[in-house]
Amino acid sequence: MATEIEPRRLEDLEEDALVQVEREWQRRARGRKPWTNCEYVDQIERVHARYTARRAWLAKHGQGVGS
């Protein structure tokens, strides 16, 4: 029996991406070349920019925003 999976909300996907950045920050902190604070903040800003662009695209193309 196939079950229908509802698409995840954009906010949830963004939060998952932020968690991935945090995990990478922690992983690199134990390695040879940890991120600087600026590099960490840059990664966070990239995630936010990517999802802001996605929301704008969805709004422009009439597909609404998952809020």
N, C-alpha and C positions, 0 to 999 in steps of 0.2 A: 504494500500500500504506500503510495507516494504521498508525502506531506508537503503542503505548501509553506514555504519559508518566506516570511515577510522581510522586505529589505530593511536593513538597519538604518536608523536615523543618522543624519549627517553629523549631528552633535556627538553621537556615540562613536562614530568613525574618527572624528577629530580627537576625541579624548583618547582613543586607542593609539593614535599616532603620537600624541603627547607622552603617553606611557612608554612607547617604544623609544622616544628620545631620552626619557629619563633612564630607562634600562641601559641604553648605550652610554649615557653619561657615567653611570655606575660601573659598567664594564670597563670603560676606558680609564676610569680613576684607578683601577688596579693594574693597568698595563704600563707600557713604556712611554706612551705619549698621551697623557690625559688632556681632555678639552680644557681650554681656558674658559673663564666665565663668559667672555664675549662669544666664543664659539658655541657654547651652550645656548645662550640667548639667541644667537643667529639661527640655530636649528629650530628653536621654539617659534621664532618669527616666521620661518619658512613654512612650518605647519599651518600657522594661522593664515598666512597669505594664500596658501594652496586652497584651504577650505573657504576663505572669503571669495576667491575667484570662482570656485565651484558654485557657491551660493548665488553669485552674480550671474553665472551662466544659466543656472536653473531658473532664476527669476526672469531673465531675458527671453528664454525659450519657452516660457509658459508652463513649466513643470513644477512651479512652486518651490518652496523651501520646506524641508522636513521639520519645521518647528511647530 
